[in-house]
Every structure is written in structure tokens, then in C-alpha cells.
Amino acid sequence: MDFTAILGAWIAVGLTLFILSFLYRDNPLFKIAENLYIGIAIGYIFSITIYNVWIPKIYQPVSNRVFTSLSNWVPWVSKFVTPAGDAGSLTPLFPAIIGISLLTRIFPKISWISRYGFAFIVGYGAGLAIPATVATMFIAQIEGTIQPVFKLASGGAIDLSGPALWTSFSAILLCLGVIVTLFYFFFSLEHGKISKKVTKIGIYFLMVYFGAAFGTTVMGRFALLYGRFFDLYTYRTSGYYHATPILILLVLIFFFVYFGKSRKTSP
Amino acid sequence: MNLNAAAEILFLDEFSAADMPYDAGEEALLKWKTSPLDSAQATYQVFASTMQTGGWIKVDEFSADKKFASDIKLPFWAWKARKDLHAVAIPLETHFGKLEKNKEYFFKIISIKGRQKFESEIVSTQVKRNWFNFARLNNLVFVLVIFGIFIWTVSHAKRKGLFIRRIAGLDAIDEAIGRATEMGRPIYYITGIGSMSSISTIASTFILGEVAGKVAQYDSYVKVPHYNPIVMTVCKEVVRQAYLQAGRPDSYREDMNFFVSSDQFSYAASVDGMITREKPAACFLIGHFMAESLLLAEVGATVGAIQIAGTDSEHQLPFFFTTCDYTLIGEELYAAGAYLSKEPMLLSTLRLQDYGKFFVIVAVVIGIALMTLSVQYKWDLTDKILENIFKTY
């Protein structure tokens, strides 16, 4: 087997065990995995930002534009530099300047510049969020709830077949659920005897939903756990030089030594 | 010039091309009048090119009894849903890649019926980005009405005050901070993994201001680990301002807010480690959360911290219910800033939210009644109006 595959298996098993060791208690192995994880994540995001954002979206269009303009004014420039891609544009400079302005916070004397950048980002964020929220959390919810209570059969009479009645029941239940749940979230209304009962039904609806969501998500998480265990199971074989059993043994030995020592030193 | 003038031939009457209205300059719209000869046996083939003389690409093909102006998904106030007009939206980017500004695109249609083939004249158009999406007029009207009611509720709240019902999770904030002060342990305030464009993150920064103000008063200590650097900087300003308002600028420290990681699970792993080692007396998990919610809340519960959570990510709420002492559900989170500050301006937003909910209830009840009646009595127009008003385009 390829050496890199074996090395990858040992690293994967090791880090999985280090992270899982947190289930017992905090320990140096978990700290190693934790710091490694953060370091790798930051490095990865940094490189993604450089290669997927800065270079293609800012550097290339701006440099292309600059070199193209320069070539028009000073023809010999084109002998040395050939811009890759189209003629480019200076427009990306605007968001780039806003982004760079945030870095001025490092220097207290000019940190006020960053406020313009933040004002733009917060204002832009709110401006983007408000219409999207009105559309998706207000209008779309009403749209989804408004359904006819019954349907007509082919003859023009009300359809009383089993599936049609079930659809009618669902529509009524949905409408009732929406109304009583919304009622729970009335803040400026004092809850009297009747409204308290309505609110309670609203809470039941919420709890049924949360229970269903909990079950679904837990199933999803178990799928992830099975994935990890499957890897541990796969890497136990001689092809991977028994990575799983050897590393489990080493982690256990470390635990006995480390926690045995700390038990002796603790008063 | 129309080349297809024979009587039994599907010729294209008033064939025209135009920019697709209200879009971001991605589509061209082709229109022509329907013909009595339109049937399932006849076919229209649509061709597009960047040149008038050649390079034709087939961009669509459909039977002649399909694709009318009434099939274009635009509301009645922005589009005439005619049945006597064929209308086809051509997504140019799909066929020609990135579109150039002021570029002319050419179109022709070949109609086929049996063995006969007839080619239309060539028409052309440019596509452009539209400043206004008239189809979203309903959104604008809703926003303006909301704004109008907001102005009214603000003036009403200033004059007469507003009643706000008790929200248990928010009343517990004092208890949590008091406990941390007594135990001499820090408070962790986690804003989640949302950006500043997330409503729950904006609500979370409001609550952080109130929490930080109380922390400053009690002379306790708050730590705010961040996932998003922009949110971190906004939170720094919020906490600094809270300490200033509480009259304790000397107690404020820059490292109260600190960046951890922009990767979801490494952020969770790191914050879990910090919580385990520092054993905070209280944890606030307020903002936008995804799969890391349980990882964070579980560890907080393990170290015995009093935990107050709040999010509008409904899939994460069950996890907070099981691990936290108090949980703010969706709307309660939005209400928290106003509830804690008691400012008339913010309180009036709660009244506004209630009006919004009341409107939804009324709209749903009336809408369902009208829809049901329209099914029974075949009120197609009512059906269509309702469908268009409560639709996001």
C-alpha cells in the first residue's frame, strides 16, 4: 500500500482518538488535536481566501486593467507583461479598500478609518437581511399556509375520498398550528385565562416539532459517528499496520501514566 | 420579413425579442402570437446566436401548444398573463457564458409540422440589468406598511408606554451574572457562527450590550470567543460602549472579545476546551448556531454552568432545550434586546412584531376561507390574486 495512505490512516486514527479522549476528561492529547485543528483550519481558510478570493477576484482584474491601460500609454510595457484573461476592471478596488480599512484597527491612531468599513458592512448586512426576511419569513410562510380546506372531485362535488380527507385534515391542522404557535409569541398581550390555554396548545405544537427535529438530527449525528467508527474499523487491518489497535493501546497507556501521575501529585 | 406565409404553415406573427423585464440581465424574452394551427403535433425550435449570419445554437424546443405568456411566473401587477401569446425566456448565460455589456443577441425560430419546416425572421435584442424588480412590489408594500406602523408604535410607546409579558430566559440573566460574580468565575458569551447579515447575530449583539453592562456593574468578567472577525469587531465596540455607560471604562479589556477560528468544528473544539479548563459560572449561547450547538451546550452543562441559550435556528433549539437552563425560542431572541433595555424605541418593535403576527393570523384565516370558496365556486381570479400577493419572487 502507498506510504501516504498508511500515514494518512495513522494520522486519521490518532486524531480521532485524541478528540474522542475528551469524552473521558480534558487531557494533553485532546489539546494537541484541538490546537492542530485550529491551526490547520485557519491556514486552510487563509489559503482559500488568497487563492479563491484575492487573486481571482481582486488581484487579477485590477492588475489586468492596470497593465492594459499602461500598455496603451507606454507600448513597450506589453513586451514584458502580458495580462492573463480579459481587460480587467478597477471596480474590485472599492470592496478591497473597505476590507483593508478594517485592518487599520491594528494601529490605534488611524483605527477610526475602520468605522467606515464596519458601517458599510453592518448597513449592507441589515439592508440585505430585511427584504430577505420579509420575503422568506413573512410572505413565504403565509403562502405556504394558505391552502384550500377541501378539493373538488372530477364530478364537481367535494372530494370525500380517504387521501382528500387526509389532505383536508393536514390543511386544518397546519392552519391551527400556525395560529396557536404565533399566539405564544405575542409579547405585548397579557395572557388571560383563554389566551393561556391557546398558548399552551401552541407550546405543544412547538414541542412536537422540536421532538421530531431532535430525532432527525440525532440520526444524522449517528451517521457521522458511524463514519468515524467505520474508518477506525477499516484502519485496523495489517494493510495499515494495525493503526487502530496500536494507537488505542498507546492512548490507554498514556492515560494510565498521565492520570496515575496527576492522581499521585494532587493533594 | 416573414418567409412563411402559406395558409397551412405555422408562421410566427409579431415575433419579437426583448430584454426580460425585472431580472439581473441574464435572460432574453421572445414573444409571438399564437396561431390556430398550434397543436401538440407541431414544434417550435428556438435558436440563438451572437452573430446575425451564423453560429446558431438551439436553446429551446417545445410543442406548439405550450409556453404562453401566462406561464411566465410574474405577478399580475407586473405582467399580462395572456394566453394568445407565446413567450419564452432564454437564459443566455447558460448558452453563451459570461454576458458582455451592450452586446446584441440574435434569435430565430423554426416551426416544424410534419415534414414542413419554416424559419422565422431574425430578431435581436440586448439584455441589461434592471434597477427595479417590479415583481417584488408586494415586498416593498409590506416593508413600507411595517415601517409606517413602526413609526406609529414608537410615538405610541413614548406617550403611553407598552406592556411586555415576562420572558423567563431573560429574567434569568441577572441571576446568571450574579452567580458568576459570587463564584468569581468568568461568563462565556457565544454569539454563534452567523455573520453580521444574520438577524439573530444582530439580536445577539444587542443582548451582549445589556449583558456586558450588567457584568460591568457587578464587576464580573465576560469572555466572548468569536467565529467571525467582523462580528468580533462589532462586539468589541458594543462591550466597550456598555462598560462606558456603566461607568466602568477602567474594567474594560480589549481581550474580552477574541477570535478563535472561522471553521465551525475547530471553533467548537477550542471553545469546549476553554470552557472545560476555565469552568465558567454562566454561558450565554445566543445567536445563529448550527451543528456545533450541542457540542458547546453539552460541555457547558458538564462543567455546571448556568446556561441561557437563544437562537432562531429551529433545528438547534431541541439541543438547547435538553442542555440549557433557559432557552429563547426564535422571536423571543429578537425581543430580548428591547425587553432588557426597556427603551420605548425598541419596545415598540415588539408591538410591531405582534401586529405582524396578528396580520399573519388574519391573512391565513381569510386566505384559507377564500381559497376554499374559490375551489367551490371556481373564483379563479381570487385564487390568482391571493397566490400573487403572498408569493416571493
Contacts between the chains, C-beta under 8 A, distances in Angstrom:
chain1	res1	chain2	res2	distance
A	19	B	269	7.0
A	22	B	272	7.1
A	22	B	273	8.0
A	22	B	276	7.8
A	25	B	276	8.0
A	26	B	273	6.8
A	26	B	276	4.6
A	26	B	277	6.3
A	30	B	273	7.0
A	31	B	273	6.7
A	33	B	269	7.5
A	34	B	266	7.8
A	34	B	269	4.9
A	34	B	270	5.8
A	34	B	273	5.0
A	37	B	263	7.8
A	37	B	265	7.3
A	37	B	266	4.1
A	37	B	269	5.5
A	37	B	270	7.6
A	38	B	260	6.9
A	38	B	261	4.9
A	38	B	263	7.7
A	38	B	266	4.7
A	38	B	267	7.9
A	38	B	269	7.5
A	38	B	270	5.3
A	40	B	266	7.6
A	41	B	261	5.1
A	41	B	262	7.2
A	41	B	263	3.3
A	41	B	266	4.0
A	42	B	261	5.9
A	42	B	262	7.3
A	42	B	263	7.5
A	44	B	263	7.3
A	45	B	262	5.1
A	45	B	263	6.3
A	102	B	229	7.8
A	102	B	230	7.5
A	102	B	233	6.9
A	105	B	233	6.6
A	114	B	233	7.2
A	118	B	230	7.4
A	118	B	233	6.2
A	118	B	234	6.5
A	118	B	237	7.9
A	121	B	196	5.9
A	121	B	230	5.7
A	122	B	196	5.4
A	122	B	234	6.5
A	124	B	197	7.5
A	125	B	195	6.8
A	125	B	196	4.2
A	125	B	197	3.5
A	125	B	198	7.9
A	125	B	202	7.7
A	126	B	197	7.5
A	126	B	202	6.9
A	128	B	197	5.2
A	129	B	197	5.0
A	129	B	198	7.0
A	129	B	199	5.5
A	129	B	202	7.5
A	130	B	143	7.0
A	131	B	136	7.7
A	131	B	139	5.8
A	131	B	143	6.7
A	133	B	199	5.9
A	134	B	139	5.6
A	134	B	142	5.5
A	134	B	143	5.7
A	134	B	146	7.4
A	135	B	136	7.6
A	135	B	139	5.5
A	135	B	392	4.1
A	136	B	392	6.5
A	138	B	142	6.7
A	138	B	356	6.9
A	138	B	360	7.3
A	139	B	138	6.8
A	139	B	139	6.8
A	139	B	142	6.7
A	139	B	390	5.5
A	139	B	391	7.0
A	139	B	392	5.3
A	140	B	392	5.0
A	141	B	360	6.9
A	142	B	360	5.9
A	142	B	363	5.2
A	142	B	364	6.2
A	142	B	367	6.9
A	142	B	390	4.5
A	143	B	387	7.8
A	143	B	390	4.2
A	143	B	391	5.6
A	143	B	392	7.3
A	145	B	364	4.9
A	145	B	367	7.6
A	145	B	368	7.7
A	146	B	363	7.6
A	146	B	364	6.2
A	146	B	367	3.6
A	146	B	368	5.7
A	146	B	371	5.8
A	146	B	386	6.5
A	146	B	390	6.4
A	147	B	368	6.8
A	147	B	371	6.6
A	148	B	368	7.3
A	148	B	371	4.3
A	148	B	372	4.7
A	148	B	374	7.4
A	148	B	375	4.5
A	149	B	368	6.3
A	149	B	371	7.9
A	149	B	372	4.5
A	150	B	372	6.5
A	150	B	375	6.9
A	151	B	375	6.5
A	152	B	375	5.9
A	152	B	376	7.3
A	158	B	376	7.7
A	171	B	368	7.3
A	175	B	364	5.9
A	175	B	365	7.4
A	175	B	368	5.6
A	178	B	360	7.5
A	178	B	361	7.8
A	178	B	364	6.0
A	179	B	361	5.3
A	179	B	364	6.8
A	179	B	365	7.4
A	182	B	357	4.6
A	182	B	360	6.1
A	182	B	361	5.8
A	183	B	357	7.9
A	183	B	361	7.7
A	185	B	329	7.9
A	185	B	330	7.4
A	185	B	331	4.2
A	185	B	332	7.3
A	185	B	353	7.8
A	185	B	357	6.2
A	186	B	165	7.8
A	186	B	354	5.2
A	186	B	357	6.4
A	187	B	164	5.5
A	187	B	165	5.7
A	187	B	167	7.6
A	187	B	331	7.8
A	187	B	335	5.3
A	187	B	339	7.7
A	187	B	350	4.7
A	187	B	353	7.0
A	187	B	354	6.2
A	188	B	162	5.7
A	188	B	163	5.9
A	188	B	164	6.1
A	188	B	165	7.5
A	188	B	350	5.7
A	188	B	351	4.8
A	188	B	354	5.0
A	189	B	163	7.9
A	189	B	165	7.0
A	189	B	354	6.7
A	190	B	163	6.2
A	190	B	165	6.5
A	191	B	165	6.4
A	206	B	329	7.0
A	209	B	314	7.4
A	210	B	314	7.8
A	210	B	317	5.8
A	210	B	318	4.3
A	210	B	321	6.4
A	211	B	318	7.1
A	213	B	314	6.5
A	213	B	315	5.1
A	213	B	317	7.4
A	213	B	318	5.3
A	214	B	318	3.6
A	214	B	319	7.2
A	214	B	322	7.5
A	216	B	315	7.9
A	217	B	315	5.9
A	217	B	318	7.3
A	217	B	319	7.5
A	221	B	291	7.8
A	221	B	294	7.9
